[in-house]
Amino acid sequence: MRQRDLELLRGAVDMHAHSGPSLFPRPITDYDLGRYALDYGMRGFVLKDHDSATFHRAAYLKRSMPAVDPIGAIVLNRSVGGINPYVVEAALHYGTKVVWMPTNHSKHHNDYYGTPDYPQLGRRQRQLPGAGVTVLDKNGRLTGDARTVIRLVADAGACLGTGHLSLEETRLVIAEANRVGLEKLLVTHVNLSLTKYDLDVQRELVSAGAYLEIVAVTCVSAMFREQTPAELAPIIDAHAGERLIFSSDLGQASGPPHPEGMRIVLRALLEEGVDYGALEMMTKENPAFLTGLG
């Protein structure tokens, strides 16, 4: 069994990896993450920072570790200007492969947690107050800037993640993505509390053209533990791995290093009887497509 879980990580791509430098405490640096990925034979990972773009960090890490593919990304929180097409355009020109809609600065996140932050993590410094970021105008329609961002991502062939948008916002983003021909749209961590959707909603989103992300953090991090692999298994079985990806969302002091956290959950899922081929699709094929690695 151990060999099979390790085999699932050989050539895998983690699309949701937190590391330092960061405004949140991160015990693992970009360099550490690269070393771990090489040790496990992973193909690559997407560097995610809630407060800053990571395409520069990915480029420098690649120079020191040419055998692994660090992938640059950006999250449209207030710290980069929110839903700002000019920021997105520049990020895409720099080679960014993943653009996330707002996360902890989103209106939905603020409404859910009562703070534009993670109560579990804590920052080293205070933030300026600000309104929650939303893709909706006062009439409940997508703003012009949101539509432009979606089109820019589509034109670049990049991946758009829904971040911490509400379900209402996510549905409208998917509809606009379909209208402009955006093929790589990922609904972020559908098994984490503030964006957790039941199977009927998941099927609706997949039928509308989205991919869904399952994350390991909810099973292996003390700060975010919400479920067991046994509870994840029937969700994966229901989709047979189609249009699903498996990411870590790790990088907290309370959790294991990213590849090891993924391995722990993958092993448990195999023991629950989840199909190896479905898990391989989720760890390798689907994330490689979404990140443009082919």
C-alpha positions in Angstrom: 0.0 0.0 0.0 2.8 2.4 0.9 4.3 2.1 -2.6 0.9 3.0 -4.2 0.5 6.2 -2.2 4.0 7.3 -3.1 3.4 6.4 -6.8 0.5 8.8 -6.8 2.8 11.6 -5.8 5.4 10.8 -8.4 4.6 13.3 -11.2 1.9 15.0 -9.1 1.1 18.7 -9.1 -0.1 20.4 -5.9 -2.3 23.3 -7.0 -2.6 24.9 -3.6 0.7 25.2 -1.7 1.3 27.8 1.0 4.9 28.6 1.9 7.1 31.5 3.1 7.8 34.3 2.8 4.3 35.1 3.9 2.4 37.6 6.2 1.0 34.5 7.9 3.3 32.2 9.9 4.7 29.6 7.5 7.2 27.1 8.8 8.1 25.9 5.3 9.8 28.3 2.8 9.5 28.1 -1.0 13.0 26.4 -1.1 11.9 23.9 1.6 8.8 23.1 -0.5 10.9 22.6 -3.6 13.2 20.1 -1.7 10.2 18.2 -0.4 8.7 18.0 -3.9 11.9 16.7 -5.3 12.2 14.1 -2.5 8.7 12.8 -3.3 9.2 12.9 -7.1 6.5 15.5 -7.6 6.3 17.4 -10.9 5.4 20.8 -9.5 3.2 23.0 -7.3 1.4 26.3 -7.4 2.8 28.8 -4.9 -0.2 30.5 -3.2 0.1 33.7 -1.1 -3.0 35.5 0.1 -1.3 38.9 0.0 1.2 39.0 -2.9 1.8 37.5 -6.3 4.2 34.6 -6.5 5.3 34.6 -10.2 8.7 36.2 -9.2 9.2 33.7 -6.5 8.4 30.8 -8.8 10.8 32.1 -11.5 13.8 32.3 -9.0 13.0 28.9 -7.4 12.9 27.3 -10.9 16.5 28.6 -11.5 17.8 26.9 -8.4 15.7 23.7 -8.9 15.2 23.0 -12.6 14.0 19.5 -12.0 10.7 20.7 -10.5 8.1 23.2 -11.8 7.1 25.9 -9.3 4.1 27.7 -10.7 3.3 31.4 -10.2 -0.1 32.7 -9.1 -2.0 35.7 -7.8 -4.9 36.1 -5.4 -7.2 39.1 -6.0 -7.3 40.3 -2.4 -7.2 44.0 -1.4 -3.4 43.8 -1.1 -3.0 43.6 -4.9 -5.9 45.9 -5.7 -8.8 43.5 -5.5 -10.6 42.7 -8.8 -8.2 44.8 -10.8 -7.9 43.9 -14.5 -4.6 45.8 -14.8 -3.0 43.8 -12.1 -4.2 40.6 -13.6 -3.0 41.6 -17.1 0.5 42.2 -15.8 0.5 39.0 -13.8 -0.5 37.0 -16.9 2.1 38.7 -18.9 4.7 37.7 -16.3 3.6 34.1 -16.9 1.1 33.5 -14.0 -0.8 30.3 -14.6 -3.4 30.6 -11.8 -5.5 33.6 -10.8 -7.7 33.2 -7.7 -10.7 35.4 -7.0 -10.4 37.0 -3.5 -9.9 34.7 -0.5 -9.7 36.1 3.0 -10.6 39.6 1.8 -13.7 38.4 0.1 -17.1 39.6 1.3 -18.2 36.0 1.8 -15.1 35.1 3.9 -15.7 38.2 6.0 -19.4 37.4 6.5 -18.6 33.7 7.3 -15.7 34.2 9.8 -16.6 37.8 11.0 -13.1 38.9 10.0 -11.1 39.5 6.8 -8.5 37.0 8.0 -8.1 33.4 9.3 -8.9 33.3 13.0 -6.9 30.0 13.1 -3.6 31.5 11.8 -3.1 35.0 13.0 -0.9 37.7 11.3 2.3 39.2 12.5 1.0 42.7 11.8 -2.5 44.3 11.6 -4.2 45.1 8.4 -6.0 48.3 7.3 -9.8 47.9 7.5 -11.6 47.6 4.2 -14.8 46.5 2.6 -15.1 42.8 1.6 -14.2 42.2 -2.0 -17.0 41.0 -4.3 -17.5 40.3 -8.0 -21.1 41.6 -7.8 -22.4 45.1 -8.4 -25.3 46.6 -6.4 -27.8 44.8 -8.7 -26.3 41.4 -8.0 -24.7 41.2 -11.5 -21.0 40.7 -12.3 -19.1 43.9 -12.3 -17.4 45.1 -15.5 -14.0 44.5 -13.9 -14.9 40.9 -12.9 -16.0 40.2 -16.5 -12.7 41.7 -17.8 -10.6 39.6 -15.5 -12.4 36.4 -16.5 -11.8 37.3 -20.2 -8.2 38.0 -19.6 -7.6 34.7 -17.9 -9.5 32.9 -20.7 -7.4 34.7 -23.4 -4.2 33.7 -21.7 -5.2 30.0 -21.4 -4.7 30.3 -17.6 -6.7 28.8 -14.7 -9.2 30.8 -12.7 -9.9 29.7 -9.1 -13.0 30.9 -7.3 -11.2 31.5 -4.1 -13.6 32.3 -1.2 -16.5 33.6 -3.3 -20.1 32.7 -2.3 -22.0 30.1 -4.2 -24.1 32.8 -5.8 -20.9 34.6 -7.0 -19.4 31.3 -8.1 -22.3 30.4 -10.3 -22.2 33.7 -12.1 -18.4 33.5 -12.6 -18.9 30.0 -14.1 -21.6 31.3 -16.4 -19.4 34.2 -17.6 -16.4 31.8 -18.0 -18.5 29.6 -20.3 -19.6 32.7 -22.3 -16.0 33.8 -23.0 -14.7 30.2 -23.5 -12.6 29.9 -20.3 -11.9 26.1 -20.1 -9.8 26.1 -16.9 -12.1 27.1 -14.0 -11.5 25.5 -10.6 -14.0 25.8 -7.6 -11.7 26.2 -4.6 -11.7 23.6 -1.8 -15.3 22.3 -1.9 -14.6 20.3 1.3 -13.5 23.3 3.4 -16.3 24.8 5.6 -16.8 28.2 4.1 -17.0 26.8 0.5 -18.2 23.3 1.3 -20.9 22.0 -1.1 -23.0 18.9 -1.0 -22.9 16.4 -3.8 -25.9 17.8 -5.7 -24.3 21.3 -5.8 -21.0 19.7 -6.8 -22.6 17.9 -9.7 -24.3 21.1 -10.7 -21.0 23.0 -10.8 -19.3 20.2 -12.7 -22.2 20.1 -15.2 -21.7 23.8 -15.7 -18.1 23.2 -16.7 -16.1 23.6 -13.5 -13.4 21.5 -11.9 -13.6 20.9 -8.2 -10.8 21.0 -5.7 -10.5 18.6 -2.8 -7.8 19.6 -0.2 -5.9 17.5 2.3 -5.7 20.2 4.9 -9.1 19.4 6.3 -7.9 15.9 7.3 -4.4 16.4 8.5 -4.0 20.0 9.9 -5.0 20.5 13.6 -6.1 24.1 12.7 -8.4 23.1 9.9 -9.4 19.5 10.6 -13.1 19.1 9.6 -13.5 15.6 8.2 -11.9 12.1 7.8 -10.7 10.5 4.6 -13.6 8.1 5.0 -16.0 11.0 4.6 -14.1 12.2 1.5 -14.1 8.7 -0.2 -17.8 8.6 -1.3 -17.4 12.1 -2.8 -14.5 11.0 -4.9 -16.3 7.8 -5.8 -19.4 9.7 -6.9 -17.3 11.7 -9.4 -15.0 8.8 -10.3 -12.2 11.4 -10.1 -13.6 13.2 -13.2 -13.2 17.0 -13.0 -11.7 16.7 -9.6 -8.2 17.7 -8.3 -6.5 16.8 -5.1 -4.3 19.6 -3.5 -2.7 20.0 -0.1 -3.6 23.6 1.0 -0.9 23.0 3.6 1.8 25.2 5.0 0.5 25.7 8.5 2.6 25.0 11.6 0.0 22.5 12.7 0.2 20.3 9.6 2.8 18.0 7.9 4.9 19.2 4.9 2.7 19.4 1.8 3.7 16.1 0.0 3.5 14.1 3.2 0.1 15.5 4.1 -1.1 14.5 0.6 0.4 11.1 1.0 -1.3 10.5 4.4 -4.7 11.2 2.9 -4.1 9.3 -0.3 -3.1 6.3 1.6 -6.2 6.5 3.7 -8.4 6.9 0.6 -6.8 3.8 -0.9 -7.5 1.9 2.2 -11.2 3.1 2.0 -11.3 1.5 -1.5 -11.1 4.6 -3.6 -10.0 3.7 -7.2 -6.3 4.3 -7.8 -7.0 5.5 -11.3 -9.4 8.2 -10.0 -6.8 9.4 -7.5 -4.1 9.4 -10.3 -6.4 11.6 -12.4 -6.8 14.0 -9.4 -3.1 14.3 -8.5 -1.6 14.2 -12.0 -3.7 14.5 -15.1 -6.3 17.2 -14.1 -3.9 19.5 -12.3 -1.3 19.3 -15.1 -4.0 20.4 -17.5 -5.2 23.2 -15.4 -1.7 24.6 -14.8 -0.7 24.2 -18.5 2.0 21.6 -17.8 0.2 19.3 -20.3 
